[in-house]
Amino acid sequence: MKLTDIINKDLVCTCGRTHRCVIHAVRIGAGVLAELPGLLTAQHIVLVSDRNTDALCGDRVRALLGDRIMAHRLFDTGNELLVPDEAAVAEVEALVTDKTDFILGIGSGVINDICKYVSFGHKISCGIVATAPSMDGFASSGAAMIFEGMKITFTTHAPDLILGDTDILCTAPADMIAAGFADIIGKYSALNDWKLSQLINGEYLCPFVYDLVMEKTNEVRDLAPALMRREPAAIGTLTEILVMIGVCLTLLSTTRPGSGSEHHLSHYFEITGLILNKPYFLHGTDVGYSTVVTAEMRERIRAIKTPVFHPVAKEARLAAYDRIYKGSAKEVAELQREAGRYDKDMTGVYAEKWQDVVAILNECPTGKEIEKMLLSVGFDLSAFEKMYGKDRIHDGKFWGKDLKDRYSVLWLYFDLFGGLEA
């Protein structure tokens, strides 16, 4: 199945719903940047880039669009990662006028999310010139922002234009290509969590999207050698699949097919990094390492014959929030109060369905299998613990889940081992 099969049309699905993702144009291939002027009808464009992405093709974009670019926000954060927070949003919004009819980003995840968020708020279209195949949010209608120190995915809209010129994408840093590969490999975890939640909570699951994401994940798994050689066809395929996963998220208006426990852990490391003023990996890189962690958690759980649950007292939980999330502890506590999951006794459900739980967990690759996949694109497996330390990783296993209102294997792990180890 190709991108053209699932965008700009009604998909009457066997799940009983009709899905639709509207994107005016997606172009992936060699030399497609030259098509940019003809793909855009907008005449008053705000351009958004950062120092690194602008160096790759900013001059060409400006030459192609000329005076149709009315303003340009060039972020320069030095050696620090750009954070999609209130300040970044304000800098772009300051350039938007009544005449602005398009916001065009040059970059990848953060630039794309900022453009989606601002354009949605101003009811105008946006697009992205991709500079690295590093994450799967290009076509998603969600914008992952960090507001008041919390990672929040806002429902916005999919970009109107996605352009991935493989002549540019093949020059991306090796770690960004590996990050895109790892973001897709993380779908083994996300899909497993989705199926687990369907069993435990009766959550809606679309078989069409589930099977499509699994198919594409398996396809990416086999691309590693060609990606390491930076073969244009492989880079193009990876980019198309990254876009396709985002389309799947937009089709369902939820990130569930692409984001589970592995993403919750990656968000935990990002948020705690900002809180502690410590570095963190690229999003996809964190997802890759976190997929190993969650796979190992599944292995530990599925080895249990008869589950015994060990709850954590509310006072101990709130103390953990204070210790880990510091000034954001109250927001985390309020999120979980509203979600109400801590008020639910799931032991009866687990006991009744334990064999089915184990069967689902068995479908996910093991930690060693995930490690092998990551090694195939040059991951340094020792770098994860060096970056975050054993204690921070341990805390993530039990408290990373609390940054989101979504069930995953992290909740099951917490119910089983929280009272003993958290």
C-alpha positions as CSV (number, residue, x, y, z in Angstrom):
1,M,0.0,0.0,0.0
2,K,1.2,3.5,-0.9
3,L,0.6,7.0,0.4
4,T,-1.7,7.8,-2.5
5,D,-4.0,4.9,-1.4
6,I,-4.8,6.5,1.9
7,I,-4.8,10.3,1.5
8,N,-7.5,12.6,0.1
9,K,-10.2,10.0,0.0
10,D,-12.8,8.4,2.2
11,L,-11.7,5.0,3.4
12,V,-14.8,3.0,4.4
13,C,-13.2,0.7,6.9
14,T,-14.0,-2.8,8.1
15,C,-13.8,-1.4,11.6
16,G,-17.1,0.4,11.0
17,R,-15.7,3.9,10.6
18,T,-14.9,6.1,7.6
19,H,-11.3,7.5,7.7
20,R,-10.0,10.5,5.9
21,C,-6.7,12.4,5.8
22,V,-6.5,15.5,3.6
23,I,-3.1,16.6,2.5
24,H,-2.9,18.7,-0.7
25,A,0.5,17.3,-1.8
26,V,3.2,14.9,-0.7
27,R,6.3,14.8,-2.8
28,I,9.2,12.4,-1.9
29,G,12.1,11.9,-4.2
30,A,15.2,13.3,-5.8
31,G,15.0,16.9,-6.8
32,V,11.4,17.5,-5.7
33,L,12.4,20.8,-3.9
34,A,12.2,22.4,-7.4
35,E,8.4,21.7,-7.4
36,L,7.8,23.9,-4.4
37,P,6.7,27.1,-6.2
38,G,4.1,25.2,-8.2
39,L,2.8,23.3,-5.2
40,L,2.1,26.4,-3.2
41,T,-0.6,28.9,-4.2
42,A,0.0,31.0,-1.1
43,Q,1.3,34.6,-1.6
44,H,2.1,35.7,2.0
45,I,4.2,33.0,3.6
46,V,5.9,32.9,7.0
47,L,9.0,30.8,6.8
48,V,10.3,29.0,9.9
49,S,13.7,27.2,10.2
50,D,16.6,26.8,12.6
51,R,20.3,27.4,12.1
52,N,21.0,23.8,11.1
53,T,18.0,23.2,8.8
54,D,18.3,26.6,7.1
55,A,21.9,25.8,6.2
56,L,20.7,22.7,4.2
57,C,18.2,24.4,1.8
58,G,17.1,27.7,3.2
59,D,18.7,29.7,0.5
60,R,17.1,27.6,-2.2
61,V,13.6,27.8,-0.6
62,R,13.9,31.6,-0.5
63,A,15.1,31.8,-4.0
64,L,12.3,29.6,-5.2
65,L,9.6,31.5,-3.4
66,G,11.0,35.0,-3.7
67,D,8.8,37.8,-2.4
68,R,6.0,35.4,-1.5
69,I,7.9,35.0,1.8
70,M,6.7,37.9,3.9
71,A,8.7,37.0,7.1
72,H,11.2,34.5,8.4
73,R,11.7,33.2,11.9
74,L,15.2,31.7,12.1
75,F,15.8,30.0,15.4
76,D,19.3,29.9,16.7
77,T,19.7,27.9,19.9
78,G,23.4,27.2,19.6
79,N,24.2,23.7,20.6
80,E,20.9,23.3,22.4
81,L,17.8,21.5,21.0
82,L,15.0,23.8,20.0
83,V,12.1,23.3,22.4
84,P,8.5,23.7,21.1
85,D,7.3,25.8,24.0
86,E,5.4,29.0,24.6
87,A,8.4,31.2,23.8
88,A,8.9,29.5,20.4
89,V,5.2,29.8,19.6
90,A,5.2,33.5,20.5
91,E,8.2,34.2,18.2
92,V,6.4,32.7,15.2
93,E,3.0,34.2,16.1
94,A,4.6,37.6,16.2
95,L,5.2,37.4,12.4
96,V,1.7,36.3,11.5
97,T,-0.5,39.1,10.1
98,D,-4.0,39.3,8.6
99,K,-2.4,38.7,5.2
100,T,-0.5,35.6,6.2
101,D,-1.9,32.6,4.3
102,F,0.7,29.9,4.9
103,I,3.3,28.9,7.4
104,L,6.2,26.9,5.8
105,G,8.7,25.0,8.0
106,I,12.2,23.8,7.0
107,G,13.1,21.0,9.3
108,S,11.8,18.0,11.1
109,G,9.8,17.3,14.2
110,V,10.0,20.4,16.4
111,I,9.8,22.9,13.5
112,N,6.8,20.9,12.0
113,D,5.0,20.9,15.4
114,I,5.4,24.6,15.9
115,C,4.1,25.3,12.4
116,K,1.1,23.0,12.9
117,Y,0.3,24.6,16.2
118,V,0.5,28.2,15.1
119,S,-1.2,27.7,11.8
120,F,-4.1,25.8,13.3
121,G,-4.6,28.6,15.9
122,H,-4.7,31.2,13.1
123,K,-6.9,29.0,10.8
124,I,-4.3,29.0,7.9
125,S,-2.5,26.1,6.2
126,C,1.0,24.9,6.8
127,G,3.7,22.8,5.2
128,I,7.1,21.3,5.8
129,V,10.2,20.9,3.7
130,A,11.7,17.9,5.5
131,T,15.5,17.9,6.2
132,A,15.9,14.6,8.0
133,P,13.9,11.3,8.1
134,S,14.0,11.5,11.9
135,M,10.4,11.0,13.2
136,D,6.9,10.0,12.2
137,G,5.0,13.2,12.9
138,F,5.2,14.8,9.4
139,A,1.6,14.0,8.5
140,S,0.1,13.7,11.9
141,S,-2.6,16.1,13.0
142,G,-1.1,16.2,16.4
143,A,1.5,18.8,17.6
144,A,3.7,17.7,20.5
145,M,4.4,20.8,22.5
146,I,6.0,21.5,25.9
147,F,3.8,24.0,27.8
148,E,4.3,24.8,31.4
149,G,7.0,22.1,31.5
150,M,4.6,19.4,30.4
151,K,4.6,17.4,27.1
152,I,1.2,17.9,25.6
153,T,0.0,16.7,22.2
154,F,-2.5,19.1,20.8
155,T,-5.0,18.1,18.1
156,T,-4.3,20.5,15.2
157,H,-4.3,19.6,11.5
158,A,-2.1,17.8,9.1
159,P,0.2,19.9,6.9
160,D,-1.2,20.9,3.5
161,L,2.2,20.1,1.9
162,I,5.0,17.7,2.8
163,L,8.1,17.8,0.6
164,G,11.0,15.4,1.1
165,D,13.8,15.8,-1.4
166,T,16.1,12.8,-1.0
167,D,19.0,14.9,-2.3
168,I,18.6,16.8,1.0
169,L,17.5,13.9,3.2
170,C,20.5,11.8,2.3
171,T,22.8,14.5,3.8
172,A,21.1,14.3,7.2
173,P,23.3,13.4,10.2
174,A,23.6,9.7,10.8
175,D,22.0,9.9,14.2
176,M,18.9,11.5,12.7
177,I,18.5,8.8,10.1
178,A,18.9,6.2,12.9
179,A,16.4,8.1,15.0
180,G,13.8,7.8,12.2
181,F,14.5,4.1,11.9
182,A,14.1,3.7,15.7
183,D,10.9,5.7,15.8
184,I,9.4,3.1,13.4
185,I,10.8,0.1,15.3
186,G,9.0,1.6,18.4
187,K,5.7,0.7,16.7
188,Y,6.2,-2.9,17.8
189,S,5.7,-1.6,21.3
190,A,3.0,0.9,20.5
191,L,0.9,-1.7,18.6
192,N,1.3,-4.2,21.4
193,D,0.1,-1.6,23.9
194,W,-2.9,-0.8,21.7
195,K,-3.9,-4.5,21.5
196,L,-3.4,-4.9,25.3
197,S,-5.6,-1.9,26.0
198,Q,-8.3,-3.3,23.7
199,L,-8.3,-6.5,25.8
200,I,-8.2,-4.8,29.2
201,N,-10.2,-1.6,28.6
202,G,-12.3,-2.4,25.5
203,E,-10.5,0.4,23.7
204,Y,-11.3,0.8,20.0
205,L,-8.8,-0.8,17.6
206,C,-8.9,-0.5,13.9
207,P,-7.5,-3.7,12.3
208,F,-6.8,-2.0,9.0
209,V,-4.5,0.6,10.6
210,Y,-3.0,-1.9,13.0
211,D,-2.1,-4.2,10.1
212,L,-0.8,-1.4,7.9
213,V,1.5,0.0,10.6
214,M,2.8,-3.5,11.4
215,E,3.5,-4.2,7.7
216,K,5.4,-0.9,7.3
217,T,7.3,-1.5,10.6
218,N,8.5,-4.9,9.2
219,E,9.5,-3.2,6.0
220,V,11.6,-0.6,7.7
221,R,13.3,-3.3,9.8
222,D,14.8,-4.7,6.6
223,L,16.1,-1.3,5.4
224,A,18.9,-1.0,7.9
225,P,21.9,-2.0,5.7
226,A,20.7,0.3,2.8
227,L,20.1,3.2,5.3
228,M,23.6,2.8,6.7
229,R,24.9,3.2,3.1
230,R,22.6,6.3,2.6
231,E,21.1,4.8,-0.5
232,P,18.6,7.3,-1.8
233,A,15.9,4.7,-2.5
234,A,16.1,3.5,1.1
235,I,16.1,7.0,2.6
236,G,13.0,7.8,0.4
237,T,11.2,4.6,1.6
238,L,11.9,5.4,5.2
239,T,10.6,8.9,4.7
240,E,7.5,7.8,3.0
241,I,6.8,5.3,5.7
242,L,7.4,7.9,8.4
243,V,4.8,10.1,6.6
244,M,2.5,7.2,6.2
245,I,2.5,6.5,9.9
246,G,1.6,10.1,10.5
247,V,-1.3,9.7,8.0
248,C,-2.5,6.7,10.0
249,L,-2.6,8.8,13.2
250,T,-4.6,11.5,11.4
251,L,-7.0,8.9,9.9
252,L,-7.9,7.8,13.5
253,S,-7.5,11.3,15.2
254,T,-5.3,9.6,17.8
255,T,-1.6,8.8,18.1
256,R,-2.4,5.4,19.5
257,P,-1.1,3.4,16.5
258,G,2.3,5.0,16.8
259,S,2.7,5.9,20.4
260,G,2.6,3.7,23.5
261,S,4.8,3.0,26.5
262,E,8.0,3.6,24.5
263,H,6.9,7.1,23.7
264,H,5.8,7.7,27.3
265,L,9.3,6.9,28.4
266,S,10.9,9.0,25.7
267,H,8.7,12.0,26.9
268,Y,9.7,11.3,30.5
269,F,13.4,11.6,29.6
270,E,12.8,14.8,27.6
271,I,10.7,16.4,30.4
272,T,13.0,15.4,33.2
273,G,16.0,16.6,31.1
274,L,14.4,20.0,30.8
275,I,13.6,20.0,34.6
276,L,17.1,19.0,35.5
277,N,18.7,21.1,32.8
278,K,20.4,18.0,31.4
279,P,20.8,16.8,27.8
280,Y,18.5,14.3,26.2
281,F,18.6,12.3,23.0
282,L,16.7,13.0,19.8
283,H,13.0,11.9,20.1
284,G,13.4,8.9,17.9
285,T,16.6,7.8,19.6
286,D,14.9,7.9,23.0
287,V,12.1,5.9,21.5
288,G,14.5,3.3,20.3
289,Y,16.2,2.9,23.7
290,S,12.8,3.0,25.4
291,T,11.5,0.2,23.2
292,V,14.3,-2.0,24.5
293,V,13.2,-1.1,28.1
294,T,9.5,-1.8,27.5
295,A,10.3,-5.1,25.7
296,E,12.3,-6.3,28.7
297,M,9.4,-5.2,31.0
298,R,7.0,-7.3,28.9
299,E,9.4,-10.3,29.2
300,R,9.4,-10.0,33.0
301,I,5.6,-9.8,33.1
302,R,4.9,-12.7,30.8
303,A,7.1,-15.0,32.9
304,I,4.6,-14.7,35.7
305,K,2.3,-17.7,36.1
306,T,-0.1,-16.2,38.7
307,P,-0.1,-12.4,39.0
308,V,0.2,-10.8,42.4
309,F,-0.4,-7.1,42.6
310,H,1.4,-4.6,44.9
311,P,-0.3,-1.2,45.1
312,V,1.4,2.1,46.0
313,A,0.0,4.4,48.6
314,K,-1.2,7.8,47.3
315,E,1.1,9.6,49.7
316,A,4.1,7.7,48.2
317,R,3.0,8.5,44.7
318,L,2.6,12.2,45.3
319,A,6.1,12.2,47.0
320,A,7.5,10.6,43.9
321,Y,5.9,13.3,41.7
322,D,7.5,15.9,43.9
323,R,10.9,14.3,43.7
324,I,10.9,13.6,40.0
325,Y,8.8,16.4,38.4
326,K,9.5,19.1,41.0
327,G,7.6,22.3,39.9
328,S,5.4,20.3,37.5
329,A,4.4,17.8,40.2
330,K,1.0,19.4,40.7
331,E,0.2,19.3,37.0
332,V,1.1,15.6,36.9
333,A,-1.1,14.9,39.9
334,E,-4.0,16.8,38.4
335,L,-3.7,14.9,35.1
336,Q,-3.9,11.6,36.9
337,R,-6.7,12.8,39.2
338,E,-8.8,13.7,36.1
339,A,-7.9,10.4,34.4
340,G,-9.1,8.5,37.4
341,R,-7.0,5.4,36.6
342,Y,-5.6,5.2,40.1
343,D,-9.2,4.9,41.4
344,K,-9.8,1.7,39.4
345,D,-9.1,-1.7,40.8
346,M,-7.9,-3.7,37.8
347,T,-6.9,-6.9,39.6
348,G,-10.1,-8.8,38.8
349,V,-9.8,-7.9,35.1
350,Y,-6.1,-9.0,35.0
351,A,-6.8,-12.2,36.8
352,E,-9.7,-13.1,34.5
353,K,-7.8,-12.3,31.3
354,W,-4.2,-13.2,32.4
355,Q,-3.6,-15.9,29.7
356,D,-4.8,-13.5,27.0
357,V,-2.5,-10.8,28.5
358,V,0.5,-13.1,28.3
359,A,-0.4,-14.1,24.7
360,I,-0.5,-10.5,23.6
361,L,2.8,-9.7,25.3
362,N,4.4,-12.7,23.6
363,E,3.7,-11.0,20.2
364,C,6.2,-8.2,20.8
365,P,9.9,-8.8,20.0
366,T,12.2,-9.3,22.9
367,G,14.6,-6.8,24.2
368,K,17.5,-8.6,22.6
369,E,15.7,-8.6,19.3
370,I,15.1,-4.8,19.5
371,E,18.7,-4.3,20.5
372,K,19.8,-6.2,17.4
373,M,17.6,-3.9,15.2
374,L,19.1,-0.8,16.8
375,L,22.7,-2.1,16.4
376,S,22.0,-2.5,12.7
377,V,21.8,1.3,12.3
378,G,24.7,2.1,14.6
379,F,23.1,2.6,18.0
380,D,25.5,2.6,21.0
381,L,23.6,0.6,23.5
382,S,25.8,1.7,26.4
383,A,25.0,5.4,25.7
384,F,21.5,5.1,27.1
385,E,22.6,4.4,30.7
386,K,25.5,6.8,30.4
387,M,23.1,9.6,29.5
388,Y,20.4,9.0,32.1
389,G,21.8,6.7,34.8
390,K,20.2,3.7,36.4
391,D,18.1,5.6,38.9
392,R,16.5,7.8,36.3
393,I,15.7,4.9,34.1
394,H,14.3,3.0,37.0
395,D,12.0,5.9,37.9
396,G,10.9,6.1,34.3
397,K,9.6,2.6,34.4
398,F,7.2,3.4,37.2
399,W,6.5,7.1,36.9
400,G,6.9,7.9,33.2
401,K,3.4,6.7,32.5
402,D,1.9,9.5,34.7
403,L,2.8,12.2,32.1
404,K,0.0,10.8,29.9
405,D,-3.6,9.7,30.1
406,R,-3.2,6.5,28.2
407,Y,-3.0,2.8,29.2
408,S,0.1,0.8,28.3
409,V,2.2,-2.0,29.6
410,L,3.7,0.6,32.0
411,W,0.5,0.5,34.0
412,L,0.5,-3.3,34.2
413,Y,4.1,-3.3,35.3
414,F,3.3,-0.7,37.9
415,D,0.4,-2.7,39.3
416,L,2.6,-5.8,39.6
417,F,5.8,-4.3,40.9
418,G,5.2,-0.7,42.0
419,G,4.6,-1.5,45.7
420,L,7.8,-3.5,45.8
421,E,10.2,-1.4,43.8
422,A,8.9,2.1,43.0
